[in-house]
Every structure is written in structure tokens, then in C-alpha cells.
């Protein structure tokens, strides 16, 4: 076979997968084991057959032939003694010998079924016995009792010759049976030697097969997998330039190729990540510069802008008090516009400063009791609550680890909005609820106010977004944006419940840990559930 003829075959084997190699290997192994099993079964069956024939046929047949000879000798002895003396006691061995002859002959005939030579010898014995018994034994046994038999004396020589011939025939039979037994023993010994050789060969073949299977698994599966594992560990340890060489069956080579493709993709992603990190570092530096500028702007807004704005506000108010009513109505209106604009500008600057400080300037997180923070918030809003006639209830609030100042601003904005955006004809009814949801606490501030339309549920949390004019409801549009920033700074979320239509329900979550103190001892009057709060 030429090299060109071997090449397609090699390519065909190269396309075999691990599953196919295993299937072929298992099939070949099963075929070899089946052949070994059949051979072993045949050897064992042959050994058992020869052993059974020796034990159950050959040896018993020889023993029965010897017993038959003994029975015939008993008959001859009894007939000869009776013929010489006429004593009836000599007939007892003869009768017993006849019984044993009948039994042994029947059993021997049964054992020699299928053995033509043995049956032929047995037939010769039976014919000789019948001839001796017909001419000598039965006539002598029929002689009168008490007197010697004249027939026995007359036929003594003839009887001796017939019986000697019978014994010679039996010797021939026994020699044949003995030769058969010797041959059976020799066959058994040869078969047992063959069995030992076959089983030794089977053991060696099984060991060789196991070695071949082990070596095939080592070369075809374990070694390629180990090489892939070493290469993968090298890549995992940081040597991303280390190539993964495909080896083994087709599917393992495909796996190696896919892992190497993943490695190359990982290298590309790392290069991209490195470039992105460099850009991110540049953007971080730019952001730090921008934050520094924003801090500088906040400083300017809180100091440099506040002073001239206070002057404008103070002098417009003085102008309003001194010349109010002395000029015409248009002049009074202009003065009112100036005073209102200065006040709104000052409020807007203060709110912007407060918004910019969230997440940037804050107190260290500490364990706080939200019940205490709520009491301080309600105390700060007591004037607007009293003017609106608001009724505020709340559940027992938990203890959290948070920034107390920012949490106070959160409550103040939410409660303040609920009081401010009320229905003109209805007193505000506000309820604050709290329930634990895993590691988070879910809070809800529910009121019976004017509500928020679903299309504005996300817009209200954007900075400077107002749903009403300043003439209807005053404010800067920063409150809910500040609430969102505070909640997200504490790892939670905030949203408007779109399913609640009887007013507004703001839902937010906060993460925290309970205080070690007993809340019931700190607020015994409020531990029973929702209560009106002044």
C-alpha cells in the first residue's frame, strides 16, 4: 500500500471522536471477551463431560463387571458344591448369584448405552453365561436333594471348560472397560491441561486487553486532557499568550480549538479593557478636575453670590417698605417682582447647595432610630402641618445604619410635599408605613393629595422638573430629585406607586441593621401601630 493510499485512512481515523473510539474499543473488547467466554465455557463443558463420563459411566461399568464376575463365581461354586454333595445349602449362593447377575447385567446394559464395543462384550458375556447355565447350572440345580448329582460328575470337565471360557470373555470385557477408563482419565488430564493453558491465556489476554485499553485511554483521552488542562492553567495564571495545541480525538481537538479561541477572545477583551481602563483613568482625572471646579463653584455660590443677593433682597425689601403705596400701581408691581425674584433666587441657591452636598458631604453612617428622626422632622414642619390641619400616622419605624442628616432631609421633603400638594377642600391625611423585605426595609409615604399622573411617575424625580406653576404651588423642583439621590446613596430605590389613585404614594427602600437597644423601651407610646402624630 502506497503513502497516497494510506493518507485517506489516516484522515478517516483522525476524524474519529472520543465517543467513536470508545464505542469501537468497547465493541472489540466485548467481542474478545465473548470469544474468551465461549472458549472457557467449551473447555469447562468438555472437562465436566469427561469427568462425568469417567465418574458416572466408565468407573461404575468396570466395577459392575467385576461384581458380575463375582456373582457368576458364586453361582459356579454353589452349583459345584451342590452337585458333589447334594446339600441344599449350596443352592443359596447360586440363587443369590442369579439375583446379583440380573441386577448387575441390567445396570451395566444401561451404562453401556452408546458404547458398541462394550455392549458387544456384554452380549458375549451374556451368551456364555446362558450357555453355561443351560448345560450345567440349571440341570444340576434341578437334581434331587441329599445325593450327589451324577450329571455334575459326568459334565464336570465340560462345565469347567465352559466356565473358563466365560471367565476369559469377562476378562476381555473388563480389559476393554479398564482401557476405556484409562483413556477417559488420559482425556480428562489432557483436557484439564488444555483448560489450564486456556485460562492462563485468557488471563494473559485480559491483562493485555486491560493494558491496551489503559494505554489507549491514556494516549487518547487523559494525556490530551492533561495537556489542555496544563495549557488552560497557564492561561489562568496570566500567560495569555500561551497557545493551546489541539491533540487527541476529533472532539478533544475541537474542544482545544474552542478553548484557544476563547483565549484569543480573552486576550482581545483584555486589550480592549486595558484601553478602556486607560480612557477611564483619563476620564476619572477629568472628572476629578471637574469636581474640583464644581466644589469651587459651590464655594463661590455659597459665599460670593450669597452676599450680593442678600443686598439685592434687602434693598428691594427696604424699597418696598419705604416707597410702597407712594408710587403708582405699576411701580409697586415691579418692586414685588424684584423682591419675589431675589427670594426665589436665594431659595434656589440654597437648594442647589443642599443637593450638591448629598453623597459628597455627609456625616459618618451611624445607627439611628427612624422614630426619633421622624419626630424631629415633624417638629421642623409643625407650622405647615398645623396650618394645613394635616393628620399624620405612622407604623413603628426600624433602626438603620445611615447618615442621620440626609435621612432627616428625606423625611422632610416627602412629608413636606405630602402636606403642600393637598386638595384645597380636604385636610391632608398622611401615613408612613414600614415593612422588612429580606435585608431591605420597604417604606411608603401615602397621602390623599392631588396625586401624580402615571406619565409623570419618572419625571418628578428629575432635577428642576415641576408639574405646577410657582403661583399654584411654590418650590424649586429639587425636592424629589434630592430624595432620589439620598435613597440611591444608601443603596435603595424610590418610585411612585402607579396603582394608588386616591392621592400619592411614594415607595422607597433602605438597607440597614437594627440597633441593639429595645425599640419598645424607646417609644412605648407608639409601639402599638399607626397613631396620629401632631
KOLKOL-156770 format. One record per residue (C-alpha): x, y, z; residue in three letters. Coordinates in steps of 0.2 Angstrom, whole numbers, plus 5000, padded with zeros to 4 digits. Each point is the difference from the previous one (the first is absolute). Layout:
XYZALA
...
This chain:
500050005000UNK
500750174995UNK
500150165010UNK
498650074990UNK
498949855004UNK
500450015018UNK
499650195002UNK
498149994998UNK
499949875013UNK
501150105012UNK
498850154997UNK
498549895003UNK
500749945017UNK
500550185004UNK
498150054998UNK
499549875014UNK
499350085016UNK
500349945017UNK
498349925000UNK
500449904984UNK
501649945007UNK
499249945016UNK
498649924990UNK
501249914989UNK
501149955015UNK
498649945010UNK
499349904985UNK
501749924997UNK
500249965019UNK
498349935001UNK
500349894985UNK
501749945007UNK
499249975017UNK
498549904992UNK
501349894990UNK
501049975016UNK
498349965009UNK
499549884987UNK
501749925000UNK
500049985019UNK
498249945000UNK
500549874987UNK
501549945010UNK
499149995016UNK
498649914991UNK
501249884993UNK
500949975017UNK
498349985008UNK
499449884987UNK
501649895001UNK
500050005019UNK
498149955000UNK
500349864988UNK
501549945010UNK
499150015017UNK
498349954994UNK
500349884986UNK
501749934998UNK
500549975018UNK
498249935005UNK
500049894984UNK
501749925005UNK
499449985018UNK
498449914994UNK
500949894989UNK
501149945014UNK
498549985011UNK
499149904986UNK
501649894999UNK
499949975019UNK
498149964999UNK
500449874986UNK
501449935011UNK
498749985014UNK
498949914989UNK
501349884994UNK
500649965017UNK
498249975006UNK
499649894985UNK
501749905002UNK
499749975019UNK
498249954998UNK
500449884986UNK
501449925010UNK
499049985017UNK
498250034996UNK
499950125015UNK
498750134997UNK
501050145009UNK
501150014985UNK
498550064990UNK
499950165010UNK
501650084992UNK
499349944983UNK
498350095003UNK
500950165007UNK
501250004985UNK
498549994988UNK
499250155008UNK
501650105000UNK
500349954982UNK
498350064994UNK
500350175009UNK
501850034995UNK
499649954982UNK
498550124999UNK
501050145007UNK
501549974989UNK
498949994985UNK
499450185005UNK
501750075002UNK
500749934984UNK
498750084989UNK
500850084985UNK
501649895003UNK
499949874986UNK
501649915005UNK
499549995018UNK
498249944996UNK
500849874988UNK
501149945014UNK
498550005012UNK
499049904987UNK
501449874999UNK
500149995019UNK
498149975000UNK
500149874987UNK
501349905009UNK
499150025016UNK
498449934992UNK
500949864992UNK
500949955017UNK
498350015009UNK
499049914987UNK
501349854999UNK
500649995018UNK
499250125013UNK
498249974998UNK
500049814997UNK
501149985015UNK
498950115011UNK
498549904995UNK
500849845006UNK
499349915016UNK
500550065017UNK
501149905012UNK
501049904987UNK
501450054988UNK
499550044983UNK
500649884987UNK
499850144987UNK
501250115009UNK
501349865000UNK
499749954982UNK
500150184994UNK
501350065011UNK
501450024987UNK
498750084988UNK
499450125013UNK
501850055005UNK
500450044982UNK
498450104997UNK
500350105016UNK
501850034996UNK
499550074983UNK
498750115009UNK
501350075011UNK
501250034985UNK
498650104992UNK
499750105016UNK
501850035001UNK
500050074982UNK
498550115005UNK
500850065015UNK
501650044991UNK
499050104987UNK
499050095014UNK
501750035009UNK
500850074984UNK
498550114998UNK
500250075018UNK
501950034997UNK
499650094984UNK
498750105008UNK
501250055014UNK
501350044987UNK
498750114991UNK
499550085016UNK
501850045004UNK
500450074983UNK
498450105000UNK
500450075017UNK
501850054994UNK
499150084985UNK
498850095012UNK
501550065010UNK
500950064985UNK
498450084993UNK
499650095016UNK
501850065002UNK
499950074982UNK
498350085005UNK
500850085015UNK
501550064990UNK
498850064986UNK
498950095012UNK
501650085008UNK
500650054982UNK
498250074996UNK
500050105016UNK
501750074996UNK
499550044983UNK
498450085006UNK
501050105013UNK
501350054988UNK
498750054987UNK
499050105013UNK
501750085006UNK
500550054983UNK
498350044993UNK
499150095014UNK
501050035016UNK
501650064993UNK
499150124988UNK
498950065014UNK
501550025011UNK
500950104987UNK
498450114998UNK
499950025018UNK
501850055002UNK
499850134986UNK
498450065007UNK
500850025018UNK
501550104991UNK
498750114993UNK
499150025016UNK
501650045009UNK
500250154988UNK
501049934985UNK
498750054988UNK
501249994985UNK
500249815004UNK
499249904985UNK
498949855003UNK
500549874988UNK
498649884994UNK
500449825003UNK
499149835002UNK
498349954991UNK
499050124989UNK
498950065014UNK
501450035012UNK
500950104986UNK
498550104997UNK
499850035019UNK
501950065000UNK
499650114985UNK
498550085009UNK
501050035016UNK
501450084990UNK
498750104991UNK
499350065016UNK
501850045006UNK
500350114985UNK
498350085003UNK
500550035018UNK
501650074994UNK
499150124989UNK
498850045014UNK
501450035012UNK
500850124987UNK
498450094998UNK
499750015019UNK
501850075002UNK
499650134987UNK
498350035009UNK
500950015017UNK
501250134993UNK
498650104993UNK
499149985016UNK
501550065010UNK
500150154988UNK
498150035003UNK
500249985019UNK
501450135000UNK
498950114990UNK
498549975011UNK
501150045015UNK
500550164992UNK
498250034996UNK
499549965018UNK
501350125007UNK
499350144989UNK
498249955006UNK
500650015018UNK
500850174996UNK
498350064992UNK
499149945015UNK
501150105011UNK
499850154989UNK
498149974999UNK
499949995019UNK
501150145004UNK
500350134986UNK
498249984992UNK
499150005017UNK
500750175005UNK
499450104985UNK
498449915000UNK
499650045018UNK
500450184996UNK
498850004985UNK
498749915011UNK
500250125014UNK
500050164990UNK
498549954990UNK
499149965016UNK
500550175007UNK
499450084984UNK
498349905002UNK
499850065018UNK
500550184997UNK
499250044983UNK
498649875000UNK
498450094996UNK
500850174996UNK
500349964982UNK
498749944988UNK
499449824999UNK
501249954986UNK
501550055011UNK
499449905014UNK
499849854989UNK
501850024994UNK
500650015017UNK
499049845005UNK
500849914985UNK
501750055006UNK
499849945018UNK
499249844994UNK
501449964988UNK
501450045012UNK
499149885013UNK
499849874987UNK
501850014995UNK
500649995017UNK
498949845004UNK
500649924983UNK
501850035005UNK
499849925017UNK
499149854992UNK
501349984987UNK
501350005014UNK
499149885010UNK
499849884985UNK
501850014995UNK
500549955018UNK
499049844999UNK
501349864998UNK
501550125000UNK
499850085017UNK
499249895013UNK
500249945018UNK
500749835004UNK
498749864999UNK
499349965018UNK
498649905008UNK
498550115000UNK
498249975006UNK
498950064986UNK
498650045013UNK
501150135008UNK
500550074983UNK
498150014995UNK
499650095016UNK
501350144996UNK
499450014982UNK
498250025006UNK
500650135013UNK
500950104986UNK
498449994989UNK
498850045015UNK
499550174993UNK
499549944983UNK
499149845007UNK
499050115012UNK
499550124987UNK
499449864988UNK
499249905014UNK
500949854994UNK
499849835010UNK
501649904999UNK
500149815005UNK
501449884999UNK
500549825004UNK
501449965012UNK
501550054990UNK
501649895001UNK
501850055005UNK
501250014985UNK
501850044997UNK
500050164990UNK
500550194999UNK
498850085012UNK
500050174992UNK
499649934982UNK
498649895007UNK
499350155009UNK
500050104983UNK
499149844992UNK
498650005013UNK
499950194999UNK
499850014981UNK
498749854999UNK
498950065015UNK
500250184994UNK
499449964983UNK
498649895006UNK
499450155011UNK
500350134986UNK
499249914985UNK
498349985009UNK
498250014993UNK
499350185004UNK
498449935007UNK
500849865011UNK
501249995014UNK
501549904997UNK
500049825007UNK
501849934999UNK
500649825005UNK
501849945001UNK
500149814999UNK
501549885002UNK
500349824997UNK
501549894999UNK
500449914983UNK
501549895003UNK
501550115003UNK
499150164995UNK
498650105008UNK
498650064989UNK
499250175004UNK
498550084993UNK
499450185003UNK
498150014995UNK
498950154999UNK
498350054994UNK
500750154990UNK
499950054981UNK
501049854995UNK
501249974985UNK
499549954983UNK
500849834994UNK
500950094986UNK
500950115012UNK
500549865012UNK
501850004994UNK
500150194996UNK
499750065017UNK
501649935006UNK
501050114987UNK
500950165006UNK
498950164997UNK
498549904994UNK
498450085006UNK
498249954996UNK
499250165006UNK
500450194998UNK
500850095015UNK
498450105002UNK
499149845004UNK
501249915010UNK
501750085005UNK
501649904999UNK
501649984990UNK
499749834993UNK
501549925009UNK
499149915014UNK
499749834993UNK
501650014990UNK
500950025016UNK
499049855008UNK
500549894985UNK
501850055003UNK
499949965019UNK
499149834997UNK
501349944987UNK
501450065010UNK
499449885014UNK
499849864988UNK
498250014997UNK
498750044987UNK
498550124999UNK
498550014989UNK
498250064999UNK
498749865003UNK
498950014983UNK
498649895008UNK
499650125013UNK
498850134994UNK
499250085016UNK
501550125001UNK
501949974999UNK
501049855007UNK
501950015000UNK
500949835003UNK
501849995003UNK
501249875008UNK
501550025012UNK
501249875006UNK
500550005018UNK
500349915016UNK
499050015016UNK
500650085015UNK
500549895015UNK
498850105011UNK
498249955003UNK
498950114989UNK
498549975011UNK
500950095015UNK
500450154989UNK
498350034994UNK
498749915011UNK
498650114995UNK
500249974981UNK
500349815000UNK
498249954997UNK
500050054982UNK
499350154990UNK
499650155011UNK
499650184996UNK
501650115002UNK
499850185004UNK
